[in-house]
Amino acid sequence: MISDTILKNQLKFNLEKTDFNLGKKYEGKVRDNYLLGDKRVIITTDRISAFDRVLCTLPFKGQVLNQTAAFWFDKTKHIAANHIISVPDPNAVVAKECKPYPVEMVVRGYLTGVTTTSAWYNYENGVRNFCGNILPEGMRKNQKFEKPIITPSTKAEKGAHDISIGKEHLLENDIIDEDAYNEMEKTALKLFDFGAKFCAKNNLILVDTKYEFGEVNGELTLMDEIHTPDSSRFWIKDTYEKLFREGKEPEKLDKEYVRTWLADKGFRGDGAIPKIPDEVKVEAARRYIKAYEMITGREFKAEEGDVLGRIKNNLQIYLELNF
């Protein structure tokens, strides 16, 4: 595990943005995308977003996300085709250009969350039909559902809020074709089942996650990221039952730590973002790295220093050899 001293020292090298001359640029909440014909270069920055707002940067966060996603894309290619072509840098991938579907498939295994789109927030406020899923009375926060549920969400632009909606609404408003939706739903449940079982072997609970799909030559293609600490919630498995019985929060290894810190300050996405102190950034980074190591069984290796310069150099070498 990387020391807190290295994490603190890396704060001054955090990758906030890129501005490479690689083609048309699209900047998402966390990733900078450069379009190159039928391919795109995707650079995962150290930006962290929550409540659909970009908050700050965390040491090595982009590398954690990129390497975690690359790990899962490889592990799940027998379930779904994905967009990965190459990983030329710890923070970057070269991917197939996909025609994205306008819906995120959110799979939830537990009743939890602090955002206004979360299952627990809605349940606590009296909602029992959540995106077409009828939830029983008497459930408690962080309780496991009888079986995972799907709560589709619109894909908001940077700065806008995602909206959780049901399958019926999506089809009635012609947001997506029914056959495409059904294939996404089936694939999302298979991916979640695989991920949950894999994580359980490593003392983790895959609590919930989101999947983004697109189309390449008519084939459903998994894109963006998969089972990362940004797109998913992870809890420590062997302490969950005891903490749940005691009415305590589970041990978390994802950005829920930052969401909860902000929520405790009264911030849920609107208004000024509270200043996040360095000690919170370092602790969040530590949890991201621990999640990577527990998920993959690999030691997280990162070098303190200039992330931007390294990416620029590695991409230059890759593009000269492959384009």
C-alpha positions in Angstrom: 0.0 0.0 0.0 1.3 3.4 -1.0 2.2 5.5 2.1 0.2 8.6 3.1 3.5 10.6 2.6 3.6 9.8 -1.1 -0.1 10.5 -1.4 0.3 13.9 0.2 3.3 14.7 -2.0 1.4 13.7 -5.1 -1.3 16.3 -4.4 0.7 18.9 -6.3 0.9 16.6 -9.3 -2.7 15.7 -9.5 -4.0 15.5 -13.1 -6.8 18.0 -13.3 -7.1 18.3 -17.1 -5.4 17.6 -20.4 -5.1 19.7 -23.5 -3.5 17.5 -26.2 -3.6 18.1 -29.9 -5.1 14.7 -30.7 -8.3 15.6 -32.5 -11.8 16.8 -31.3 -11.9 16.9 -27.6 -14.9 16.0 -25.3 -14.5 16.6 -21.6 -16.6 14.5 -19.3 -16.8 14.7 -15.5 -13.7 12.6 -15.1 -12.4 11.6 -18.5 -11.0 13.7 -21.3 -11.9 12.1 -24.7 -10.1 12.8 -28.0 -11.8 11.5 -31.2 -9.6 10.0 -33.8 -11.9 8.7 -36.6 -13.2 5.2 -35.6 -11.1 5.3 -32.4 -10.8 7.6 -29.4 -8.1 8.2 -26.8 -9.7 8.3 -23.3 -7.6 9.8 -20.5 -8.8 9.3 -17.0 -7.9 12.4 -14.9 -7.7 12.6 -11.1 -11.0 14.6 -11.0 -13.6 13.3 -8.6 -17.3 14.0 -9.1 -20.3 13.4 -6.8 -23.8 14.6 -6.9 -23.1 15.2 -10.6 -20.6 18.0 -9.8 -16.8 17.9 -10.3 -15.4 18.5 -6.8 -11.6 18.4 -6.8 -8.7 16.0 -7.7 -7.3 13.0 -5.7 -3.8 11.5 -5.9 -3.5 8.7 -8.4 -7.3 8.4 -8.7 -7.2 8.4 -12.5 -4.7 5.5 -12.6 -6.8 3.5 -10.1 -9.9 3.9 -12.3 -8.2 3.2 -15.6 -6.4 0.1 -14.3 -9.4 -1.2 -12.5 -11.6 -0.8 -15.5 -9.0 -2.4 -17.8 -8.8 -5.4 -15.3 -12.6 -5.9 -15.5 -12.9 -5.3 -19.2 -10.5 -8.2 -19.6 -12.3 -10.4 -17.1 -15.8 -9.9 -18.5 -15.1 -10.1 -22.3 -16.8 -13.5 -22.4 -20.0 -11.8 -21.2 -20.0 -8.7 -23.3 -17.9 -7.1 -26.0 -16.1 -4.0 -24.9 -14.5 -0.9 -26.4 -10.9 -1.5 -25.3 -8.1 -1.6 -28.0 -5.0 -0.8 -25.9 -3.8 0.6 -22.6 -0.7 2.7 -23.6 -0.5 4.5 -20.2 -1.7 3.8 -16.7 -4.2 6.7 -17.1 -5.2 6.2 -20.8 -6.8 3.8 -23.2 -7.3 3.7 -26.9 -10.9 2.5 -27.6 -13.3 1.8 -30.4 -15.6 4.6 -31.2 -19.1 3.6 -30.1 -22.5 4.9 -30.8 -23.6 5.3 -27.2 -27.1 4.5 -25.9 -28.7 7.4 -24.0 -29.3 5.3 -20.9 -27.1 4.1 -18.0 -28.0 0.7 -16.6 -27.8 0.9 -12.8 -27.9 -2.4 -10.9 -28.5 -2.3 -7.2 -28.0 -5.2 -4.8 -28.6 -3.3 -1.6 -30.9 -0.5 -0.3 -28.4 2.3 0.2 -27.1 5.7 -0.9 -27.2 9.4 0.0 -27.9 11.1 -3.3 -31.4 12.2 -4.3 -31.3 9.4 -7.0 -30.3 6.7 -4.6 -32.6 3.8 -3.6 -32.4 4.7 0.1 -33.1 8.4 -0.3 -36.2 7.5 -2.2 -37.3 4.7 0.1 -36.8 6.9 3.2 -39.1 9.5 1.5 -41.9 7.0 1.0 -41.2 5.8 -2.5 -42.1 2.1 -2.9 -42.3 1.9 -6.7 -38.7 2.8 -7.6 -38.1 2.8 -11.3 -40.6 0.0 -11.8 -39.3 -2.0 -8.8 -41.9 -2.6 -6.1 -40.0 -2.4 -2.7 -41.4 -4.1 0.4 -42.3 -2.2 3.6 -40.0 -2.4 6.6 -36.6 -2.4 4.9 -33.6 -0.8 6.6 -30.8 1.2 5.1 -28.0 -1.0 3.7 -30.2 -4.1 3.6 -29.7 -6.6 0.8 -32.5 -6.9 -1.8 -34.0 -10.3 -2.4 -32.5 -10.1 -5.9 -30.7 -7.2 -7.7 -32.9 -4.6 -9.2 -32.3 -2.4 -12.2 -33.0 1.3 -12.1 -32.1 2.9 -15.4 -30.9 6.5 -15.5 -30.6 9.2 -18.1 -27.0 10.2 -19.0 -26.6 13.8 -18.0 -24.2 16.2 -19.6 -21.4 17.6 -17.4 -23.0 19.8 -14.8 -26.5 18.4 -15.2 -28.2 15.8 -13.0 -28.9 12.2 -13.9 -32.5 11.1 -13.5 -33.6 7.7 -12.5 -36.5 6.4 -14.6 -38.2 3.1 -15.3 -38.2 0.9 -18.4 -41.8 1.8 -19.2 -41.0 5.5 -19.3 -38.0 4.9 -21.6 -40.0 2.9 -24.1 -43.1 5.1 -24.0 -40.9 8.2 -24.8 -38.9 6.4 -27.5 -35.7 7.1 -25.6 -34.4 3.6 -26.5 -35.5 0.6 -28.6 -37.1 -2.2 -26.6 -34.8 -4.9 -28.1 -31.8 -2.8 -27.3 -33.0 -2.2 -23.7 -33.8 -5.9 -23.1 -30.3 -6.9 -24.3 -28.7 -4.2 -22.1 -30.7 -5.4 -19.1 -29.9 -9.0 -19.6 -26.2 -8.2 -20.1 -26.1 -5.9 -17.1 -27.5 -8.5 -14.7 -24.9 -11.1 -16.0 -22.1 -8.6 -15.5 -23.3 -7.8 -12.0 -23.6 -11.4 -11.0 -20.1 -12.2 -12.3 -18.7 -9.1 -10.5 -20.5 -9.8 -7.2 -19.2 -13.4 -7.1 -15.7 -12.4 -8.1 -15.6 -9.7 -5.4 -17.0 -12.0 -2.7 -13.9 -14.2 -3.1 -11.8 -11.2 -2.2 -13.8 -10.1 0.9 -15.7 -7.4 -1.0 -19.4 -6.8 -1.6 -20.3 -5.3 -4.9 -23.2 -3.2 -3.6 -24.3 -1.5 -6.8 -22.9 -0.2 -10.1 -23.7 1.4 -13.4 -23.0 0.2 -16.9 -22.8 2.2 -20.1 -23.4 0.5 -23.4 -23.0 1.5 -27.0 -23.0 -0.1 -30.4 -20.2 -1.0 -32.7 -21.1 -2.5 -36.1 -24.5 -3.5 -34.7 -23.0 -5.3 -31.7 -23.8 -4.3 -28.1 -20.6 -3.0 -26.6 -19.7 -2.2 -23.0 -17.9 1.2 -22.7 -16.7 3.9 -20.4 -15.8 1.9 -17.2 -16.8 -1.2 -15.2 -16.8 -2.0 -11.5 -14.5 0.9 -10.5 -14.7 2.7 -7.2 -16.4 5.6 -9.1 -19.1 3.6 -10.9 -19.7 1.2 -8.0 -20.0 0.9 -4.3 -17.9 -1.6 -2.5 -18.2 -2.8 1.1 -15.9 -5.0 3.2 -17.7 -8.4 3.3 -16.6 -9.9 6.6 -17.7 -7.0 8.7 -21.0 -6.2 6.9 -23.4 -8.5 8.8 -22.2 -7.4 12.3 -22.3 -3.7 11.4 -25.8 -4.1 9.8 -27.2 -5.8 12.9 -25.8 -3.0 15.0 -27.3 -0.3 12.8 -23.9 1.0 11.8 -22.6 2.0 8.4 -20.5 -0.7 6.5 -16.8 -0.3 5.8 -16.7 1.5 2.4 -14.1 1.5 -0.3 -15.4 3.9 -2.9 -16.3 7.5 -3.3 -19.3 7.1 -1.0 -16.8 8.3 1.7 -16.6 11.7 -0.1 -20.3 11.8 -0.8 -21.0 11.2 2.9 -18.5 13.8 4.0 -20.2 16.3 1.7 -23.7 15.3 2.8 -22.7 15.8 6.4 -21.8 19.3 5.5 -25.3 19.8 4.0 -24.2 19.5 0.4 -26.2 17.3 -2.0 -25.3 18.8 -5.3 -26.7 22.3 -5.2 -25.0 25.5 -4.2 -21.3 26.1 -3.4 -19.1 23.0 -3.0 -17.6 22.9 0.5 -13.8 23.1 0.4 -12.4 19.5 0.8 -9.3 19.4 3.0 -6.2 17.5 2.0 -6.7 14.9 4.7 -10.0 13.9 3.2 -8.5 13.8 -0.3 -5.7 11.5 1.0 -8.1 9.3 2.8 -10.3 9.0 -0.2 -7.2 8.2 -2.4 -6.2 5.5 0.1 -9.6 3.9 -0.1 -9.5 3.9 -3.9 -6.1 2.2 -3.9 -7.2 -0.3 -1.4 -10.2 -1.2 -3.5 -8.0 -1.7 -6.5 -5.7 -4.0 -4.6 -8.5 -6.0 -3.0 -10.4 -6.3 -6.3 -7.5 -7.3 -8.5 -5.2 -9.1 -6.0 -2.4 -6.9 -7.4 -0.2 -4.4 -5.7 -0.9 -0.8 -6.9 2.3 0.6 -8.3 2.5 4.3 -9.0 5.4 6.8 -9.3 5.3 10.1 -7.5 5.6 13.0 -10.0 4.4 14.5 -13.3 1.4 12.5 -14.5 0.7 14.8 -17.4 4.2 14.5 -18.9 4.3 10.8 -18.6 0.9 10.4 -20.4 2.0 12.8 -23.2 5.2 10.8 -23.7 3.5 7.4 -23.7 0.8 8.5 -26.1 3.3 10.0 -28.5 5.2 6.7 -28.6 2.0 4.6 -29.1 0.4 6.8 -31.8 3.7 7.0 -33.8 3.8 3.2 -33.8 0.2 2.5 -34.4 -1.3 5.3 -36.5 
